[in-house]
C-alpha cells in the first residue's frame, strides 16, 4: 500500500459514506415529515425513556448543545416533552403520544432504508460493515 494513498483515507471515505447514507434515510424520513437525525433522536428517547441530556448526547455520539437544539425543535412540534430529573440536576425526555405515533409511522420507512442498504451491500457485507462501524465508533 502506497504511504499517501488518499483513496484509502478512512476519514474521507467514512464522511462520503455517511453523507450518502444520510441522504437515503432522509429521503424516506421526509415522507412522514421528519429528518433521519430527528428519527435517531426519537428512537434514542424511546429506548431510554427519561434519560438525562448528557447521557442521551453520549448515547447518540452528539454534542450536547446540538442535541438540546434538536430536542427543542421536537418539543416545539409536540413530539417530545421534558421534565426535571428526579435529582433535579437536569432535564429528562420522553415521547409524547404524537411523537410515538410519528415514530410508528416512520418505522416501516426505516426498515425499507435498512433493507435497501443490505441489498446494496449484501447481507454478509452489511453485517461486517455494522461491526466495523461500531468498532470505529469506539476509537
Residue pairs with C-beta under 8 A, 6 or more apart in sequence:
1 8
6 12
10 136
14 136
21 117
22 36
22 37
24 113
24 116
24 117
25 36
25 39
25 110
25 113
26 35
26 36
28 36
28 109
28 110
28 112
28 113
29 35
29 36
29 38
29 39
29 106
29 109
29 110
31 109
32 102
32 105
32 106
32 109
33 102
34 42
34 102
34 106
37 70
38 70
38 73
38 74
38 79
39 103
39 106
39 110
40 60
41 60
41 67
41 70
41 71
41 74
41 80
42 74
42 79
42 80
42 95
42 99
42 102
42 103
42 106
43 103
44 51
44 56
44 59
44 60
45 51
45 56
45 80
45 93
45 94
45 95
45 99
46 95
46 100
46 103
48 55
48 56
48 59
49 94
49 95
50 83
50 85
50 92
50 93
50 94
51 59
51 92
51 93
52 85
52 89
52 90
52 91
52 92
53 64
53 67
53 68
53 71
53 90
53 91
53 93
54 64
54 90
56 67
56 93
57 63
57 64
57 66
57 67
60 67
61 137
62 70
71 80
71 82
71 93
74 80
74 99
75 81
75 82
77 98
78 96
78 98
78 99
79 95
79 96
79 98
79 99
79 102
80 93
80 94
80 95
80 96
80 99
81 93
81 94
81 95
81 96
82 91
82 92
82 93
83 91
83 92
83 94
84 90
84 91
84 92
85 91
85 92
95 103
117 126
118 126
121 129
